[in-house]
Amino acid sequence: MPLVSAIPAIASVVVGVALVVAGASKLAARDTWPAQARGLGAPAWSIPIVPWFELVVGALLIVQVARPIMALVAIGLFAAFTVMIAAKLRKGEHPPCACFGAWSAKPIGGGHIARNLALIAVAVVAAL
């Protein structure tokens, strides 16, 4: 496989690993994740679903199943997270990031938006 055609596959694995780690971290955080998610303004119905959704989408990206579609789903997921973070920052609020469970207890800031935009860019490459 030439390097150029391997780049989207590699990008898919990178995004997939990020999602699997995020989902697994949220599940490992137990009660901390729902509290942090509420603090970020996540809809109550989505809180128990998000970690499992991240795990499934991430796993499918890693093994290259429906890669373009899963990459688009990942873009939507990262975009939704970015909008939630930006809305809180705009209000001057800095709750703990719930992005990676207990690994991400520091308050949200511009770096979280930058990270998400970078992941969106990598997911765009994975969708190609």
mmCIF file of the C-alpha atoms, coordinates in Angstrom:
data_MODEL
# 
_entry.id   MODEL 
# 
loop_
_atom_site.group_PDB 
_atom_site.id 
_atom_site.type_symbol 
_atom_site.label_atom_id 
_atom_site.label_alt_id 
_atom_site.label_comp_id 
_atom_site.label_asym_id 
_atom_site.label_entity_id 
_atom_site.label_seq_id 
_atom_site.pdbx_PDB_ins_code 
_atom_site.Cartn_x 
_atom_site.Cartn_y 
_atom_site.Cartn_z 
_atom_site.occupancy 
_atom_site.B_iso_or_equiv 
_atom_site.pdbx_formal_charge 
_atom_site.auth_seq_id 
_atom_site.auth_comp_id 
_atom_site.auth_asym_id 
_atom_site.auth_atom_id 
_atom_site.pdbx_PDB_model_num 
ATOM 1   C CA . MET A 1 1   ? 0.000   0.000  0.000  1.00 0.00 ? 1   MET A CA 1 
ATOM 2   C CA . PRO A 1 2   ? 1.565   3.314  -1.044 1.00 0.00 ? 2   PRO A CA 1 
ATOM 3   C CA . LEU A 1 3   ? 2.052   5.870  1.721  1.00 0.00 ? 3   LEU A CA 1 
ATOM 4   C CA . VAL A 1 4   ? -0.503  8.288  0.242  1.00 0.00 ? 4   VAL A CA 1 
ATOM 5   C CA . SER A 1 5   ? -3.259  5.675  0.384  1.00 0.00 ? 5   SER A CA 1 
ATOM 6   C CA . ALA A 1 6   ? -2.161  4.634  3.874  1.00 0.00 ? 6   ALA A CA 1 
ATOM 7   C CA . ILE A 1 7   ? -2.543  8.138  5.318  1.00 0.00 ? 7   ILE A CA 1 
ATOM 8   C CA . PRO A 1 8   ? -6.366  7.974  5.680  1.00 0.00 ? 8   PRO A CA 1 
ATOM 9   C CA . ALA A 1 9   ? -6.062  4.535  7.301  1.00 0.00 ? 9   ALA A CA 1 
ATOM 10  C CA . ILE A 1 10  ? -3.462  5.826  9.761  1.00 0.00 ? 10  ILE A CA 1 
ATOM 11  C CA . ALA A 1 11  ? -5.626  8.881  10.496 1.00 0.00 ? 11  ALA A CA 1 
ATOM 12  C CA . SER A 1 12  ? -8.556  6.558  11.134 1.00 0.00 ? 12  SER A CA 1 
ATOM 13  C CA . VAL A 1 13  ? -6.540  4.596  13.694 1.00 0.00 ? 13  VAL A CA 1 
ATOM 14  C CA . VAL A 1 14  ? -5.410  7.798  15.440 1.00 0.00 ? 14  VAL A CA 1 
ATOM 15  C CA . VAL A 1 15  ? -8.987  9.077  15.774 1.00 0.00 ? 15  VAL A CA 1 
ATOM 16  C CA . GLY A 1 16  ? -10.209 5.618  16.731 1.00 0.00 ? 16  GLY A CA 1 
ATOM 17  C CA . VAL A 1 17  ? -7.660  5.274  19.518 1.00 0.00 ? 17  VAL A CA 1 
ATOM 18  C CA . ALA A 1 18  ? -8.578  8.730  20.850 1.00 0.00 ? 18  ALA A CA 1 
ATOM 19  C CA . LEU A 1 19  ? -12.252 7.744  20.953 1.00 0.00 ? 19  LEU A CA 1 
ATOM 20  C CA . VAL A 1 20  ? -11.621 4.346  22.549 1.00 0.00 ? 20  VAL A CA 1 
ATOM 21  C CA . VAL A 1 21  ? -9.426  5.898  25.237 1.00 0.00 ? 21  VAL A CA 1 
ATOM 22  C CA . ALA A 1 22  ? -12.018 8.621  25.853 1.00 0.00 ? 22  ALA A CA 1 
ATOM 23  C CA . GLY A 1 23  ? -14.895 6.144  26.116 1.00 0.00 ? 23  GLY A CA 1 
ATOM 24  C CA . ALA A 1 24  ? -13.008 3.708  28.325 1.00 0.00 ? 24  ALA A CA 1 
ATOM 25  C CA . SER A 1 25  ? -11.811 6.550  30.574 1.00 0.00 ? 25  SER A CA 1 
ATOM 26  C CA . LYS A 1 26  ? -15.349 7.800  31.034 1.00 0.00 ? 26  LYS A CA 1 
ATOM 27  C CA . LEU A 1 27  ? -16.554 4.328  31.998 1.00 0.00 ? 27  LEU A CA 1 
ATOM 28  C CA . ALA A 1 28  ? -13.617 3.880  34.394 1.00 0.00 ? 28  ALA A CA 1 
ATOM 29  C CA . ALA A 1 29  ? -14.407 7.238  36.030 1.00 0.00 ? 29  ALA A CA 1 
ATOM 30  C CA . ARG A 1 30  ? -17.783 5.849  37.152 1.00 0.00 ? 30  ARG A CA 1 
ATOM 31  C CA . ASP A 1 31  ? -19.744 8.592  38.955 1.00 0.00 ? 31  ASP A CA 1 
ATOM 32  C CA . THR A 1 32  ? -17.224 11.321 38.126 1.00 0.00 ? 32  THR A CA 1 
ATOM 33  C CA . TRP A 1 33  ? -17.995 11.255 34.385 1.00 0.00 ? 33  TRP A CA 1 
ATOM 34  C CA . PRO A 1 34  ? -21.751 11.926 34.694 1.00 0.00 ? 34  PRO A CA 1 
ATOM 35  C CA . ALA A 1 35  ? -21.145 14.790 37.127 1.00 0.00 ? 35  ALA A CA 1 
ATOM 36  C CA . GLN A 1 36  ? -18.515 16.350 34.845 1.00 0.00 ? 36  GLN A CA 1 
ATOM 37  C CA . ALA A 1 37  ? -20.729 15.868 31.791 1.00 0.00 ? 37  ALA A CA 1 
ATOM 38  C CA . ARG A 1 38  ? -23.611 17.632 33.522 1.00 0.00 ? 38  ARG A CA 1 
ATOM 39  C CA . GLY A 1 39  ? -21.214 20.463 34.402 1.00 0.00 ? 39  GLY A CA 1 
ATOM 40  C CA . LEU A 1 40  ? -20.328 20.825 30.737 1.00 0.00 ? 40  LEU A CA 1 
ATOM 41  C CA . GLY A 1 41  ? -23.999 20.993 29.809 1.00 0.00 ? 41  GLY A CA 1 
ATOM 42  C CA . ALA A 1 42  ? -24.378 17.578 28.186 1.00 0.00 ? 42  ALA A CA 1 
ATOM 43  C CA . PRO A 1 43  ? -28.007 16.571 27.713 1.00 0.00 ? 43  PRO A CA 1 
ATOM 44  C CA . ALA A 1 44  ? -29.023 14.117 30.453 1.00 0.00 ? 44  ALA A CA 1 
ATOM 45  C CA . TRP A 1 45  ? -30.174 11.481 27.946 1.00 0.00 ? 45  TRP A CA 1 
ATOM 46  C CA . SER A 1 46  ? -26.734 11.429 26.279 1.00 0.00 ? 46  SER A CA 1 
ATOM 47  C CA . ILE A 1 47  ? -24.593 10.930 29.384 1.00 0.00 ? 47  ILE A CA 1 
ATOM 48  C CA . PRO A 1 48  ? -24.958 7.141  29.724 1.00 0.00 ? 48  PRO A CA 1 
ATOM 49  C CA . ILE A 1 49  ? -24.678 6.668  25.941 1.00 0.00 ? 49  ILE A CA 1 
ATOM 50  C CA . VAL A 1 50  ? -21.617 8.770  25.051 1.00 0.00 ? 50  VAL A CA 1 
ATOM 51  C CA . PRO A 1 51  ? -18.873 6.454  26.426 1.00 0.00 ? 51  PRO A CA 1 
ATOM 52  C CA . TRP A 1 52  ? -20.315 3.408  24.666 1.00 0.00 ? 52  TRP A CA 1 
ATOM 53  C CA . PHE A 1 53  ? -20.841 5.371  21.451 1.00 0.00 ? 53  PHE A CA 1 
ATOM 54  C CA . GLU A 1 54  ? -17.208 6.530  21.558 1.00 0.00 ? 54  GLU A CA 1 
ATOM 55  C CA . LEU A 1 55  ? -16.022 2.956  22.107 1.00 0.00 ? 55  LEU A CA 1 
ATOM 56  C CA . VAL A 1 56  ? -18.027 1.600  19.166 1.00 0.00 ? 56  VAL A CA 1 
ATOM 57  C CA . VAL A 1 57  ? -17.122 4.368  16.718 1.00 0.00 ? 57  VAL A CA 1 
ATOM 58  C CA . GLY A 1 58  ? -13.482 4.269  17.819 1.00 0.00 ? 58  GLY A CA 1 
ATOM 59  C CA . ALA A 1 59  ? -13.249 0.493  17.454 1.00 0.00 ? 59  ALA A CA 1 
ATOM 60  C CA . LEU A 1 60  ? -14.802 0.616  13.985 1.00 0.00 ? 60  LEU A CA 1 
ATOM 61  C CA . LEU A 1 61  ? -12.315 3.307  12.945 1.00 0.00 ? 61  LEU A CA 1 
ATOM 62  C CA . ILE A 1 62  ? -9.386  1.264  14.252 1.00 0.00 ? 62  ILE A CA 1 
ATOM 63  C CA . VAL A 1 63  ? -10.398 -1.840 12.292 1.00 0.00 ? 63  VAL A CA 1 
ATOM 64  C CA . GLN A 1 64  ? -11.379 0.244  9.232  1.00 0.00 ? 64  GLN A CA 1 
ATOM 65  C CA . VAL A 1 65  ? -15.039 -0.799 9.107  1.00 0.00 ? 65  VAL A CA 1 
ATOM 66  C CA . ALA A 1 66  ? -17.107 1.788  7.206  1.00 0.00 ? 66  ALA A CA 1 
ATOM 67  C CA . ARG A 1 67  ? -14.204 4.189  7.679  1.00 0.00 ? 67  ARG A CA 1 
ATOM 68  C CA . PRO A 1 68  ? -15.587 7.203  5.764  1.00 0.00 ? 68  PRO A CA 1 
ATOM 69  C CA . ILE A 1 69  ? -18.943 7.021  7.534  1.00 0.00 ? 69  ILE A CA 1 
ATOM 70  C CA . MET A 1 70  ? -17.413 6.460  10.975 1.00 0.00 ? 70  MET A CA 1 
ATOM 71  C CA . ALA A 1 71  ? -14.993 9.337  10.353 1.00 0.00 ? 71  ALA A CA 1 
ATOM 72  C CA . LEU A 1 72  ? -17.956 11.598 9.598  1.00 0.00 ? 72  LEU A CA 1 
ATOM 73  C CA . VAL A 1 73  ? -19.652 10.409 12.799 1.00 0.00 ? 73  VAL A CA 1 
ATOM 74  C CA . ALA A 1 74  ? -16.448 11.211 14.710 1.00 0.00 ? 74  ALA A CA 1 
ATOM 75  C CA . ILE A 1 75  ? -16.375 14.687 13.139 1.00 0.00 ? 75  ILE A CA 1 
ATOM 76  C CA . GLY A 1 76  ? -19.936 15.267 14.323 1.00 0.00 ? 76  GLY A CA 1 
ATOM 77  C CA . LEU A 1 77  ? -19.091 14.032 17.805 1.00 0.00 ? 77  LEU A CA 1 
ATOM 78  C CA . PHE A 1 78  ? -15.994 16.229 18.122 1.00 0.00 ? 78  PHE A CA 1 
ATOM 79  C CA . ALA A 1 79  ? -17.939 19.194 16.708 1.00 0.00 ? 79  ALA A CA 1 
ATOM 80  C CA . ALA A 1 80  ? -20.695 18.733 19.320 1.00 0.00 ? 80  ALA A CA 1 
ATOM 81  C CA . PHE A 1 81  ? -18.117 18.533 22.111 1.00 0.00 ? 81  PHE A CA 1 
ATOM 82  C CA . THR A 1 82  ? -16.384 21.641 20.763 1.00 0.00 ? 82  THR A CA 1 
ATOM 83  C CA . VAL A 1 83  ? -19.643 23.605 20.674 1.00 0.00 ? 83  VAL A CA 1 
ATOM 84  C CA . MET A 1 84  ? -20.394 22.617 24.298 1.00 0.00 ? 84  MET A CA 1 
ATOM 85  C CA . ILE A 1 85  ? -16.922 23.682 25.434 1.00 0.00 ? 85  ILE A CA 1 
ATOM 86  C CA . ALA A 1 86  ? -17.075 26.958 23.488 1.00 0.00 ? 86  ALA A CA 1 
ATOM 87  C CA . ALA A 1 87  ? -20.492 27.772 24.968 1.00 0.00 ? 87  ALA A CA 1 
ATOM 88  C CA . LYS A 1 88  ? -19.164 27.323 28.506 1.00 0.00 ? 88  LYS A CA 1 
ATOM 89  C CA . LEU A 1 89  ? -16.050 29.373 27.788 1.00 0.00 ? 89  LEU A CA 1 
ATOM 90  C CA . ARG A 1 90  ? -18.156 32.124 26.261 1.00 0.00 ? 90  ARG A CA 1 
ATOM 91  C CA . LYS A 1 91  ? -20.093 32.328 29.531 1.00 0.00 ? 91  LYS A CA 1 
ATOM 92  C CA . GLY A 1 92  ? -16.802 32.572 31.410 1.00 0.00 ? 92  GLY A CA 1 
ATOM 93  C CA . GLU A 1 93  ? -17.306 29.122 32.930 1.00 0.00 ? 93  GLU A CA 1 
ATOM 94  C CA . HIS A 1 94  ? -14.440 26.650 33.251 1.00 0.00 ? 94  HIS A CA 1 
ATOM 95  C CA . PRO A 1 95  ? -15.823 23.350 34.574 1.00 0.00 ? 95  PRO A CA 1 
ATOM 96  C CA . PRO A 1 96  ? -13.550 20.301 34.566 1.00 0.00 ? 96  PRO A CA 1 
ATOM 97  C CA . CYS A 1 97  ? -13.172 18.656 31.204 1.00 0.00 ? 97  CYS A CA 1 
ATOM 98  C CA . ALA A 1 98  ? -15.042 15.382 31.009 1.00 0.00 ? 98  ALA A CA 1 
ATOM 99  C CA . CYS A 1 99  ? -13.235 14.417 27.816 1.00 0.00 ? 99  CYS A CA 1 
ATOM 100 C CA . PHE A 1 100 ? -11.064 11.599 29.126 1.00 0.00 ? 100 PHE A CA 1 
ATOM 101 C CA . GLY A 1 101 ? -12.697 10.721 32.440 1.00 0.00 ? 101 GLY A CA 1 
ATOM 102 C CA . ALA A 1 102 ? -10.420 11.014 35.467 1.00 0.00 ? 102 ALA A CA 1 
ATOM 103 C CA . TRP A 1 103 ? -7.457  11.824 33.174 1.00 0.00 ? 103 TRP A CA 1 
ATOM 104 C CA . SER A 1 104 ? -8.952  15.184 32.280 1.00 0.00 ? 104 SER A CA 1 
ATOM 105 C CA . ALA A 1 105 ? -10.045 16.858 35.482 1.00 0.00 ? 105 ALA A CA 1 
ATOM 106 C CA . LYS A 1 106 ? -8.401  20.188 34.643 1.00 0.00 ? 106 LYS A CA 1 
ATOM 107 C CA . PRO A 1 107 ? -10.733 23.082 33.777 1.00 0.00 ? 107 PRO A CA 1 
ATOM 108 C CA . ILE A 1 108 ? -11.659 23.569 30.137 1.00 0.00 ? 108 ILE A CA 1 
ATOM 109 C CA . GLY A 1 109 ? -9.864  26.186 28.098 1.00 0.00 ? 109 GLY A CA 1 
ATOM 110 C CA . GLY A 1 110 ? -8.796  27.093 24.611 1.00 0.00 ? 110 GLY A CA 1 
ATOM 111 C CA . GLY A 1 111 ? -6.484  24.092 24.470 1.00 0.00 ? 111 GLY A CA 1 
ATOM 112 C CA . HIS A 1 112 ? -9.495  21.778 24.570 1.00 0.00 ? 112 HIS A CA 1 
ATOM 113 C CA . ILE A 1 113 ? -10.970 23.517 21.542 1.00 0.00 ? 113 ILE A CA 1 
ATOM 114 C CA . ALA A 1 114 ? -7.616  23.336 19.727 1.00 0.00 ? 114 ALA A CA 1 
ATOM 115 C CA . ARG A 1 115 ? -7.317  19.613 20.502 1.00 0.00 ? 115 ARG A CA 1 
ATOM 116 C CA . ASN A 1 116 ? -10.824 18.961 19.186 1.00 0.00 ? 116 ASN A CA 1 
ATOM 117 C CA . LEU A 1 117 ? -10.171 20.959 16.014 1.00 0.00 ? 117 LEU A CA 1 
ATOM 118 C CA . ALA A 1 118 ? -7.005  18.916 15.455 1.00 0.00 ? 118 ALA A CA 1 
ATOM 119 C CA . LEU A 1 119 ? -8.988  15.692 15.918 1.00 0.00 ? 119 LEU A CA 1 
ATOM 120 C CA . ILE A 1 120 ? -11.609 16.977 13.480 1.00 0.00 ? 120 ILE A CA 1 
ATOM 121 C CA . ALA A 1 121 ? -8.852  17.655 10.928 1.00 0.00 ? 121 ALA A CA 1 
ATOM 122 C CA . VAL A 1 122 ? -7.439  14.142 11.382 1.00 0.00 ? 122 VAL A CA 1 
ATOM 123 C CA . ALA A 1 123 ? -10.956 12.696 11.067 1.00 0.00 ? 123 ALA A CA 1 
ATOM 124 C CA . VAL A 1 124 ? -11.430 14.597 7.795  1.00 0.00 ? 124 VAL A CA 1 
ATOM 125 C CA . VAL A 1 125 ? -8.293  12.887 6.477  1.00 0.00 ? 125 VAL A CA 1 
ATOM 126 C CA . ALA A 1 126 ? -9.672  9.548  7.692  1.00 0.00 ? 126 ALA A CA 1 
ATOM 127 C CA . ALA A 1 127 ? -12.889 10.181 5.750  1.00 0.00 ? 127 ALA A CA 1 
ATOM 128 C CA . LEU A 1 128 ? -10.981 10.419 2.444  1.00 0.00 ? 128 LEU A CA 1 
# 
